[in-house]
Amino acid sequence: MLAVLAPALHAEDATLEGILYRPFSDVAARYGLKISWVTPAQTLQAQGQYCTLEATANERIVRLNREPLALGFPIVEHQGMLYLAKSDFDRNLLPLLSPAQIPSAIPSLHRIVIDPGHGGQDTGTANPALKTNEKINTLDTGLRLADELRKRGYEVILTHTKDVYVGLPERTLIANQAKADLYISVHFNHADQDYVSGVETWILPPPGQPYTNEPRPTEADKLALPGNRFDDWNVIAGFSIERAVAKELGAVNRGVKREHLKVLGGLNMPGLLIECGFLSNPAEGRKIISADYHQKIALAIADGVDSYKATLDHLRPTPAAPPPNPTKK
């Protein structure tokens, strides 16, 4: 049974281990959410009519409506309350909870660049038992995704349509020269443990935050890259597509994660890289080699793009109706 808490009054930010943290109760109060302990002093839930947030002490993940979202820094317990790094609130949660407050211009979403991962001599990961590799599956999936997006009215450009090698800088250059509105790089994953499965989406970390798999930021992490101009929209696009793909594939949702990937850092538009499953997992690998599964992935990513577009359209101001023409009979 959940133990309901009264939000702390006038709770203050705290600097813990050199990082500025915000009380989770303040986050909840800002959005009118009722907070409760799921596990006392360990896992906290904030719930409202349209939103549920769950956080656990010492973890670098929050769950927004049960969907995982990686944080730059761990949730901490302090003075009987859980605290969230202020930079995580500002750059991870705020865009999803209050997109209308994003200060940058609302992006267009018409021209999309699809980048099938690897190609040519760069085969990507492989599954010898299934006699397959990543590049074969990303190319077919990318081509199917391009077809599906075109059916839905988007203009689509592919970084390559055949099994050829395209360097990482060239992929970014193709997207920038095309003046794309969104960049999606399609990949399949590998893990040393063959039981690992699921879908995960990668976007750039905001300046000052470490990679998802690193404990602390380096000096290089403090530098802003061109792609960081779209941090807020990266989160929304990544969350929309990750959620759609995991749900429609019935796959484990491993969340939206952060890394300074070379294909994303130099982009002049929002961009993400999605790992659509693990070739190293025997059961998931057998699905991945199927053309039908490629088509299913393509439809799911396209649905995620539509969801992202719906958010952008909702944020745009409604055009004012023209004034009546008194001379018109």
PyMOL commands that set and color helices and strands:
alter all, ss='L'
color gray80, all
select helices_A, chain A and resi 24-30+86-97+99-101+128-130+134-151+168-177+220-222+226-249+262-265+282-288+291-315
alter helices_A, ss='H'
color red, helices_A
select strands_A, chain A and resi 3-4+14-16+19-23+34-39+43-47+52-56+61-64+67-70+76-78+81-85+111-116+126-127+132-133+155-158+182-189+199-203+253-258+271-278
alter strands_A, ss='S'
color yellow, strands_A
deselect
rebuild
show_as cartoon
